């Protein structure tokens, strides 16, 4: 079970695909500020300091898969 909310997983999935905060916001109908807030929450919850580390953790834990990224 993930410690992240579904919305945080949605944001992380988009970040894993290489989308910018602005593009994530547009695709998920959020403000850029909300995306930034979700990313900070993700980093804090899983103890990482960057998007790359967050994506690596999510892949390791099975929260996202390589198939999700294609």
Secondary structure per residue as TSV (DSSP state, phi and psi in degrees):
chain	resnum	aa	ss	phi	psi
A	1	X	-	360.0	135.5
A	2	X	-	-79.5	143.9
A	3	X	S	-83.4	-5.6
A	4	X	S	-95.6	150.2
A	5	X	-	-73.3	164.8
A	6	X	H	-60.3	-39.4
A	7	X	H	-66.8	-38.5
A	8	X	H	-64.5	-40.0
A	9	X	H	-64.1	-37.0
A	10	X	H	-61.6	-46.0
A	11	X	H	-63.7	-45.1
A	12	X	H	-63.6	-39.5
A	13	X	H	-60.8	-44.2
A	14	X	H	-66.2	-39.6
A	15	X	H	-63.5	-38.7
A	16	X	H	-63.4	-28.3
A	17	X	T	-80.1	-2.0
A	18	X	T	91.2	9.9
A	19	X	-	-71.8	145.6
A	20	X	-	-75.2	165.4
A	21	X	H	-57.4	-39.3
A	22	X	H	-63.9	-42.8
A	23	X	H	-69.1	-39.4
A	24	X	H	-60.1	-46.7
A	25	X	H	-57.6	-44.9
A	26	X	H	-63.3	-46.3
A	27	X	H	-68.2	-32.0
A	28	X	H	-101.0	5.5
A	29	X	T	57.8	48.5
A	30	X	-	-123.8	167.2
A	31	X	-	-83.7	158.4
A	32	X	H	-60.3	-39.2
A	33	X	H	-59.2	-42.2
A	34	X	H	-65.0	-40.3
A	35	X	H	-61.1	-45.1
A	36	X	H	-61.0	-39.8
A	37	X	H	-63.8	-44.1
A	38	X	H	-61.5	-43.5
A	39	X	H	-63.1	-43.2
A	40	X	H	-60.5	-42.0
A	41	X	H	-62.6	-43.7
A	42	X	H	-58.7	-50.0
A	43	X	H	-57.7	-44.8
A	44	X	H	-65.9	-43.8
A	45	X	H	-64.9	-36.8
A	46	X	H	-106.6	4.0
A	47	X	T	69.9	43.6
A	48	X	-	-123.9	170.4
A	49	X	S	-121.2	3.3
A	50	X	S	-152.6	165.8
A	51	X	H	-61.8	-42.1
A	52	X	H	-61.2	-45.5
A	53	X	H	-63.7	-39.8
A	54	X	H	-63.4	-44.3
A	55	X	H	-64.6	-42.8
A	56	X	H	-60.4	-43.9
A	57	X	H	-63.1	-43.3
A	58	X	H	-63.4	-39.6
A	59	X	H	-66.1	-45.1
A	60	X	H	-61.1	-40.4
A	61	X	H	-83.0	-9.2
A	62	X	T	82.9	13.3
A	63	X	S	-71.5	-31.2
A	64	X	S	-133.6	155.8
A	65	X	-	-122.3	165.5
A	66	X	G	-61.1	-32.5
A	67	X	G	-64.5	-32.8
A	68	X	G	-62.5	-26.1
A	69	X	G	-89.4	-5.8
A	70	X	-	-93.1	360.0
